[in-house]
Amino acid sequence: MRALLLAAGLGTRLRPLTDHLPKCLVPIHGRPLLDYWLALLLDHGVEEVLINTHYMAPLVLQYLDASTWRSRVKVVHEESLAGTGGTLLENRAFFREETCLVAHADNLTLFDMADFARCHALRAKGVEMTMMVFESDDPGSCGIVELDADGVVQGFHEKVSQPPGNLANAAVYLVEPPVLDMMAGLGKTQIDFSTEVIPRLLGRMGTYCNVRYHRDIGNPRSWMAANRDFPLMPAKAENQQAWDRIMAQNNGELARSIDQFMTDFQTLSQVR
């Protein structure tokens, strides 16, 4: 199986932290988010990963080129963002008309990759995609699913004020080729999963519940929470060295900026 990690976003909600580095390299316990994803996938059954870049792409390339992942990662740069589905469709040949994994790399997650793949393999007849879901403590900020007795998605509500539950889209999917056929039929180069793909797959989309850990770290409060409650998982030595070299650039300016951001946010939180 091959995977697509969507890492091109601007991370505007995390500014000023993302004024200095792309969202996919935001550190959790001194280790970049992207490294957690690559370890989760490449150490547990995924053969190769395609990563799209846009904002601060040179930093992403610098990290990957110095890491142990470099031979199993392909990078595609987007001058303009293509949307979740657009990137997948544009790079369809990479996935060899097989089941592929698609994930937003701006989430911090922990799950059993083999169990996720087994769940998808045992999907109900007619199901063409399996969505990872989790129980959200802030359902109004998520896409909320309604399921039938077989765990198939029958309703989807993207960031509504009165969601019908708290079972949320984790933005991690196992996708079959017919989904890409459907997307190609839209005749568009920019395609968004939440608004254009998921609504068309109601009744044909299974679910896998992540009961271990899942958090969108897209805002400062959530990022700080992740640094508190996510388990310590040291990086491989070569990968940590690659990250430490980035932190040491310009006499450690980036590392100081991150430390200052954390201090300022903690102070602001205490005042409130």
C-alpha positions as CSV (number, residue, x, y, z in Angstrom):
1,M,0.0,0.0,0.0
2,R,1.1,3.6,-0.7
3,A,0.0,6.7,1.1
4,L,-0.6,10.4,0.5
5,L,0.2,12.8,3.3
6,L,-1.3,16.2,2.7
7,A,1.3,18.7,4.1
8,A,0.9,21.8,1.9
9,G,-1.4,23.9,4.1
10,L,-0.6,27.4,5.3
11,G,-1.4,26.8,9.0
12,T,-2.8,30.3,9.5
13,R,-4.5,29.4,12.8
14,L,-1.1,28.5,14.3
15,R,0.5,31.9,13.6
16,P,2.9,33.2,14.7
17,L,4.4,29.8,15.1
18,T,3.9,29.0,11.4
19,D,5.5,32.3,10.4
20,H,8.7,30.3,11.0
21,L,8.0,26.8,9.9
22,P,5.3,24.8,8.0
23,K,2.5,23.2,10.0
24,C,3.7,19.7,9.2
25,L,7.0,20.4,11.0
26,V,5.4,21.9,14.1
27,P,7.2,20.0,17.0
28,I,5.5,17.8,19.6
29,H,7.9,17.0,22.4
30,G,10.8,18.3,20.3
31,R,10.0,16.0,17.3
32,P,8.4,17.3,14.1
33,L,4.8,16.2,13.4
34,L,5.8,14.8,10.0
35,D,8.2,12.4,11.6
36,Y,5.4,10.9,13.8
37,W,3.4,10.3,10.6
38,L,6.2,8.7,8.6
39,A,7.1,6.4,11.5
40,L,3.4,5.4,11.9
41,L,3.0,4.5,8.3
42,L,6.4,3.4,7.0
43,D,7.2,1.2,10.0
44,H,3.8,-0.5,9.9
45,G,3.1,-1.7,6.4
46,V,3.0,1.3,4.1
47,E,5.6,0.9,1.3
48,E,6.0,4.5,0.1
49,V,4.6,7.9,0.9
50,L,3.8,10.8,-1.4
51,I,3.9,14.3,0.3
52,N,2.7,17.4,-1.2
53,T,4.4,20.7,-0.4
54,H,3.5,24.4,-0.9
55,Y,4.2,26.7,2.1
56,M,7.9,26.7,3.2
57,A,8.6,23.7,1.0
58,P,12.5,24.0,1.3
59,L,12.3,23.3,5.1
60,V,10.2,20.2,4.5
61,L,12.7,19.0,1.8
62,Q,15.7,19.8,4.1
63,Y,14.2,17.6,6.8
64,L,13.3,14.7,4.6
65,D,16.6,14.7,2.7
66,A,18.5,14.3,6.0
67,S,16.1,11.7,7.4
68,T,16.0,7.9,7.3
69,W,12.8,8.2,5.3
70,R,14.3,9.8,2.2
71,S,14.4,6.7,0.0
72,R,10.7,5.9,0.6
73,V,9.2,9.4,0.3
74,K,8.3,11.2,-2.9
75,V,7.6,14.9,-2.8
76,V,5.4,16.8,-5.2
77,H,5.4,20.6,-5.0
78,E,2.2,22.5,-5.7
79,E,2.5,26.1,-6.9
80,S,-1.2,26.5,-6.1
81,L,-3.1,24.3,-3.7
82,A,-5.2,21.6,-5.4
83,G,-7.4,20.6,-2.5
84,T,-7.5,17.1,-0.8
85,G,-9.0,15.4,-3.7
86,G,-7.1,17.3,-6.4
87,T,-3.7,16.2,-5.1
88,L,-4.8,12.6,-5.0
89,L,-6.3,12.7,-8.5
90,E,-3.3,14.5,-10.0
91,N,-0.9,11.8,-8.7
92,R,-3.2,8.8,-9.3
93,A,-0.4,6.8,-11.1
94,F,1.7,6.8,-7.9
95,F,-1.0,4.6,-6.2
96,R,-1.0,1.9,-9.0
97,E,-4.8,1.5,-9.0
98,E,-4.6,-0.1,-5.6
99,T,-6.1,0.7,-2.2
100,C,-4.3,3.9,-0.9
101,L,-4.2,5.8,2.3
102,V,-4.9,9.5,2.4
103,A,-4.3,11.6,5.5
104,H,-4.1,15.3,6.5
105,A,-0.6,15.6,8.1
106,D,-1.8,18.5,10.4
107,N,-3.4,16.0,12.8
108,L,-1.5,14.2,15.5
109,T,-2.7,10.6,15.8
110,L,-1.8,7.2,17.0
111,F,-3.5,4.1,15.6
112,D,-2.9,0.5,14.6
113,M,-2.2,0.6,10.9
114,A,-2.7,-3.1,10.4
115,D,-6.0,-3.1,12.3
116,F,-7.2,-0.1,10.1
117,A,-6.3,-2.1,7.0
118,R,-8.1,-5.2,8.3
119,C,-11.2,-3.2,9.0
120,H,-11.2,-1.9,5.4
121,A,-10.6,-5.3,3.9
122,L,-13.6,-6.6,5.8
123,R,-15.8,-3.7,4.7
124,A,-19.4,-4.2,3.7
125,K,-20.3,-4.9,0.1
126,G,-20.5,-1.7,-2.0
127,V,-18.2,0.3,0.4
128,E,-15.5,2.1,-1.5
129,M,-13.8,4.1,1.2
130,T,-13.2,3.7,4.9
131,M,-13.0,6.9,7.0
132,M,-11.2,6.9,10.4
133,V,-13.4,8.5,13.1
134,F,-12.9,9.5,16.7
135,E,-14.9,10.9,19.6
136,S,-14.4,14.7,19.6
137,D,-14.7,16.9,22.7
138,D,-15.5,19.8,20.3
139,P,-17.9,18.4,17.7
140,G,-18.9,21.8,16.4
141,S,-15.4,22.3,15.0
142,C,-15.4,18.9,13.2
143,G,-17.2,17.0,10.4
144,I,-19.7,14.8,12.3
145,V,-20.9,11.4,10.9
146,E,-24.1,9.5,11.3
147,L,-23.8,5.8,11.0
148,D,-26.1,2.8,10.3
149,A,-26.0,-0.4,12.3
150,D,-23.1,-1.6,10.0
151,G,-21.0,1.4,10.6
152,V,-21.6,2.8,7.2
153,V,-21.8,6.6,6.9
154,Q,-25.4,7.8,6.1
155,G,-25.1,11.4,7.1
156,F,-22.3,14.0,7.3
157,H,-22.4,17.4,8.9
158,E,-19.3,19.7,8.4
159,K,-18.8,22.1,11.3
160,V,-22.4,22.8,12.2
161,S,-23.6,24.7,15.3
162,Q,-25.7,21.8,16.6
163,P,-24.0,18.5,15.5
164,P,-26.1,15.3,15.9
165,G,-23.3,13.6,17.9
166,N,-19.6,13.6,18.6
167,L,-18.2,10.9,16.2
168,A,-16.0,13.0,14.0
169,N,-14.1,12.6,10.7
170,A,-10.4,12.1,11.5
171,A,-9.3,13.0,7.9
172,V,-7.6,9.7,7.4
173,Y,-9.0,7.5,4.7
174,L,-8.5,4.2,2.9
175,V,-9.6,4.7,-0.6
176,E,-10.4,2.3,-3.5
177,P,-9.9,3.2,-7.2
178,P,-13.6,3.7,-8.0
179,V,-13.5,6.8,-5.7
180,L,-10.9,8.3,-8.0
181,D,-13.0,7.4,-11.0
182,M,-15.9,9.4,-9.4
183,M,-13.6,12.3,-8.7
184,A,-12.2,12.3,-12.2
185,G,-15.8,12.5,-13.4
186,L,-16.2,15.9,-11.7
187,G,-14.0,17.4,-14.3
188,K,-12.2,19.7,-11.8
189,T,-8.6,20.2,-10.8
190,Q,-9.4,21.5,-7.3
191,I,-11.5,19.0,-5.2
192,D,-12.3,19.1,-1.5
193,F,-13.0,15.8,0.3
194,S,-15.3,17.2,2.9
195,T,-17.6,19.1,0.5
196,E,-17.3,17.2,-2.8
197,V,-16.3,13.6,-2.2
198,I,-17.7,12.6,1.2
199,P,-21.3,13.7,0.4
200,R,-21.2,11.7,-2.8
201,L,-20.1,8.5,-0.9
202,L,-22.9,8.5,1.7
203,G,-24.1,4.8,2.0
204,R,-20.8,3.7,0.4
205,M,-18.3,4.7,3.1
206,G,-17.3,2.6,6.1
207,T,-15.7,3.7,9.4
208,Y,-12.9,2.7,11.7
209,C,-12.9,4.2,15.2
210,N,-9.6,5.4,16.5
211,V,-9.8,4.8,20.3
212,R,-6.1,5.5,21.0
213,Y,-5.3,9.2,20.2
214,H,-6.3,11.8,17.6
215,R,-6.0,15.6,17.8
216,D,-6.1,18.4,15.3
217,I,-3.2,20.6,16.3
218,G,-4.4,23.5,14.1
219,N,-4.6,26.1,16.8
220,P,-2.2,27.1,19.7
221,R,-4.4,25.7,22.5
222,S,-4.6,22.3,20.8
223,W,-0.9,22.2,20.0
224,M,0.0,23.0,23.6
225,A,-2.4,20.3,24.8
226,A,-0.8,17.8,22.5
227,N,2.6,18.7,24.0
228,R,1.1,17.9,27.4
229,D,-0.9,14.7,26.8
230,F,0.7,12.9,23.8
231,P,3.0,10.0,25.0
232,L,6.7,10.5,24.7
233,M,7.9,8.6,21.6
234,P,11.6,9.4,20.7
235,A,12.6,9.8,17.1
236,K,15.2,7.6,15.4
237,A,18.6,9.1,16.1
238,E,19.3,10.2,12.5
239,N,15.9,11.8,12.2
240,Q,16.3,13.7,15.5
241,Q,19.7,15.0,14.3
242,A,18.1,16.2,11.1
243,W,15.5,18.1,13.1
244,D,18.1,19.5,15.6
245,R,20.1,20.9,12.7
246,I,17.1,22.8,11.4
247,M,16.5,24.1,15.0
248,A,20.1,25.3,15.1
249,Q,20.0,27.3,11.9
250,N,20.6,31.1,12.1
251,N,22.2,30.7,15.6
252,G,19.1,28.9,16.9
253,E,16.6,31.6,15.9
254,L,13.9,29.1,15.1
255,A,14.3,27.2,18.4
256,R,14.1,30.5,20.3
257,S,11.0,31.5,18.4
258,I,9.2,28.3,19.3
259,D,10.2,28.6,23.0
260,Q,9.0,32.2,23.0
261,F,5.7,31.3,21.4
262,M,5.1,28.6,24.1
263,T,6.0,31.0,26.9
264,D,3.8,33.8,25.5
265,F,0.8,31.5,25.0
266,Q,1.1,30.0,28.5
267,T,1.2,33.5,30.0
268,L,-1.8,34.6,28.0
269,S,-3.8,31.5,29.0
270,Q,-3.0,32.2,32.7
271,V,-4.2,35.8,32.4
272,R,-7.5,34.6,30.9
